[in-house]
Amino acid sequence: MEYLLGALVFATLIFLMMAVRVVKQGYVYTIERFGKFTLSADPGLHLIIPIMDRVGHKVNMMEQVLDIPGQEIITRDNAMVGVDAVVFFQVLDAGKAAYEVSNLYGAIMAITTTNLRTVMGSMDLDETLSKRDEINARLLGVVDHATSPWGLKITRVEIKDIRPPIDISEAMARQMKAERLKRAEILEAEGERASRILRAEGEKQSQILSAEGRKEAAFRDAEARERAAEAEAQATHAVSTAIAQSGSQAINYFIAQEYTKAIAEFARSPNAKTILFPVEATQLIGTLGGIGELAREALGTGTAGSVPPPPKLPDAPRRPTTPGASVPITDKR
């Protein structure tokens, strides 16, 4: 009896252990009763009927990534390229993912590979290299629509790498270099053109300003000459008035003044030690006498407080005048 009771207790424990199922977070278990799918067990504690019920599949409900191995694809212009891709997907319905398709990962890989060949095979090589976003969008739409009956959601399809042939890569490199050289030459030509335009504009402005400067200078010169002419006219008028009032004495004064200036200029010569004048010395003395007469007339001779006349200089001995005679004057500096 005791053995029977112990066996019953042990069988009860085994039954309870078989009836209790704990589903981990991120997974959903499918429960089958006599081999038929009955329900999906969410994460947590669940009780099933042993022998009648069993766990069919443990479906991962988290987003997963599937690496598509490298594929050799012929483009529309008959270029052979190698392509690698990745697919991101998530199971939304555990029952469909478990029972609507066999080998879920293999099916996703196969349908992605075939559609990748279809999409990239309809494009030229340049398009496949420059329009990755368009390829990704087209693949996403096609693969997601094809896998929706399996209870899946394709979240992203990304082209990881595109490998053109070596000869095409070298040709593309040469093309890129030629394009860069072309752009550099165009930019250099445009820079030279802009430089010449700016230089021409600068020369134009310089000529305009120079012409305006010459115009202004000519105007100032004309104005200066006009004022000088006015001053000369006034001086001539003053001289004429003095001559009219004083007669020959004023003429002698002006001649003596210019004569004295000329002699001073000769005396300042750094090279001449002896100066020969084709005139007589008595003419200079007579000129100085005329200046004295003018001074006496200006100061009023014979009036109170007037300056007495200078003593008369003795006449210089006259020398026989011969043609070409000159008076030597020695510089004693």
ABEGO torsion letter per residue (X at the ends): XAAAAAAAAAAAAAAAAAABBBBBBGBBBBBBBGGBBABBBBBEBBBBBBGABBBABBBBABBBBBBBBBBBBBBAAGBBBBBBBBBBBBBABAAAAAAABBGAAAAAAAAAAAAAAAAAAABBAAAAAABAAAAAAAAAAAAAAAAAAAGBBBABBBBABBBBBAAAAAAAAAAAAAAAAAAAAAAAAAAAAAAAAAAAAAAAAAAAAAAAAAAAAAAAAAAAAAAAAAAAAAAAAAAAAAAAAAEAAAAAAAAAAAAAAAAAAAAABAABABBBBABBAAAAAAAAAAAAAAAAAAAGBGBBGBBBBBBBBBBBBBBBBBBGBBBBBBBAX
